[in-house]
Amino acid sequence: MKITNAYVNITSPGRNFVTLKIETDEGIYGLGDGTLNGREMAVASYLTDHVIPCIVGRDPFQTEDIWQYLYRGAYWRRGPVTMTAIAAVDVALWDIKGKALNTPVYNLLGGKSREGVLVYAHANGTDVDAALEDVAKHKELGYKAIRVQSGIPGLSSTYGVAKAPGRYEPAERGLPHEYEWSSELYLRHVPNLFARVREEFGEELHLLHDCHHRLTPIEAGRLGKELEPYHLFWMEDPTPAELQEGFKVIREHTTTPIAVGEVFNSIWDAHDLIRNQWIDYLRMTLVHGGGITHLKKTADFAALYHVRTGFHGATDLSPVTMAAALHFDTAIHNFGIQEHMPHTDETDAVFPHGYAFKDGMMYPGDGPGLGVDLDEKLAAKYPYQRAYLPVNRKLDGTLTDW
């Protein structure tokens, strides 16, 4: 079998997605997600201009060699654009391999380690009462794990909280919007939020919270310690992770489990975090972390240090990545939890798939390959529209993390 053609599809059924389709001389094709939120066209160009010409004519079964070729052969390694492009190729090749062997991708990764994949939903509200209503709604939908965010008294808007009722979408059309931020107000508010959640719902639910990288290590240590009575499943992205040693400070001050990594794109971004056991969950995604080939090595390394996976799964990842993540989650033994933000009906129509949600769990389906497809005619009805995640500034105007 040989790769005969590959091309990029860009569509925007509610938000932008970049999809790589790789075709073979046996009529089997595979799909890979190349979506990089706010930098989609950079990955599309990288694939079209630099990667696709290098893979045509190769054997698609050689996933390891092709991965190493694209990583090592470019000389300029790593970075989100490069690793997302490599991931798009890698996932598409695993899809081809599964289809050619007529088996689900999870069987190529060692078979099932579990029957279902525990997922968590997002509940949020402009204030605590609204957040509690959203938690109740998601519990009624069957979720056993829920991430809880709410507006902060004294701030007019907060990233991670919908501005109006309905589906929350982090990316906004046009140029980046600006939100305001205060760590002092936030630290004062969040323990009260979770005290109310536990008072309302008891200990049954797994509760999660995202700090969005905005705290210093000692501030994060304080928050984690104050949240200990509420037994969070994890505290996510407490501080920027460029300085990995900062997590040592957090670990020394709290037993609240720590998750980080959705902005990572290489094992080296998490190397010290893992081997020093400064984190409990690694959130690096298949699409931004180099694909299945690289994440399998990363997960195996993490398992040596009692670190489990907790893959990012927001709507800036297409159903192709969700399908691939569920196969991966089903197979590896140190799986922890999977984020689940349901896509719009328009997106699901463009990407018909076999995975499903039931009673707080997701299932990848048993079809060959990834079990997801792309309706290119329907995709063409949704042209690309510029969109970005917002920019955040402290009350004095200083830029902070998203």
Phi, psi and omega in degrees: 000139180228149172284124181254336184197154174205145179205163184256136174247129178242124182218161184218066176281071184102330173200167189277138174225140175246122183236130175262131175245124179248126182250152181235169181285356176257010177081002178268135178233159178229155180243140174226143179274133176235030185278126175232103190307120179084354178223033187301317186290335177295318178291319179301317178292318180301316179294308187293316188274334190235328187263311184305316179300336183276345185252343178297132182095351181272162177279117183292345178285345183273061185299318181295311183295318180294321177299312181297322179298315182288329180280309185277329187286343183278347184071311178274100189267162171064197185085150186297323181292310180300311185289329176291320178296316178298319179298319180301316178295311185299312181295321178298323179292321176295325176297315178299315182299316179296318179294319181295326180267359178057048180213151176297151182301327181300332177290335177280348182253013179116358181085180184290131168259349181202160181275329180221161183250116178295130180235158175239147180257172176254125171240133181209165178195159182292339173216181185298316181300318179294322177296320178296322177297321180288325175300314180299320179297316182288328174296320178297328178287348176111000181291137178260348180224133187219128171276132185241126175228153174212162173300156185249123178307130181100347177247138185285335179205157183218129175297137182098358180234128180295140179282337182218162178301150179115190184296135179268127176234116184295319182284141181237140182298149179086198180286162186300135172278161180242131176249165177252158186213146172215114178296326182296312179295321180297311182296329178288329189270318193298317177301324178294323177301312184283335172298318179293319181297314180293323178298322183280321191243357178072199186266000187294317185283144166280125181248138180231159178211143182248124178270349177058038172065017193266355185258156167284163180303319182287327174296319179295322176298319177298312182297314180302320180294319181289339178271352183305320180297344185258003168052059178292146171296318171196159167250119191262142173044059185291328183211155177304140190260009176302321175264094186297330181295342177301332180287341174296320179297316180298313182300325182288346186246353182206151173260004174296126181301146185242135176236142180201158168129001183293341176262003178284154175224010179203154175303330182292336176293337184240006188303307181289324178302319182283307188291337176266001179057042178273348177231165180246334182223134177257124187255007179304134187265160176299322186285327181258352183251025173089005175093187183297318184301314181283320182292330177296317177296319181295316180296321178295320177296316181298324182299330179296337186243024176063025177262130181254167180272154176206061193306135167307140182209040180283178183286356174278006171247134185283168175302340175296315178292320178300316178299313181297318180298319181293323174297315179297312179302321181294328188270317190284150185275339181259034172294144177247297181197160181235127174292142180221105168250109183301140176283166176290162176299324179296317179295316179298328178289322179291326181241074178300139188212165182258353180285158186209158178248137175202127173052048175081002182236157172238153185228133186284346187087164186246016177286163180293149181071218180277335182079029177224147182228176179230121175272096188290328177294317178290321179301325182295342179281353183237084183290157179305138174227128181304133179206149182220158163286154183287163173259143181242138177233142172294168184299338178270003178098354180289135177292142175227183182285169187290000000 
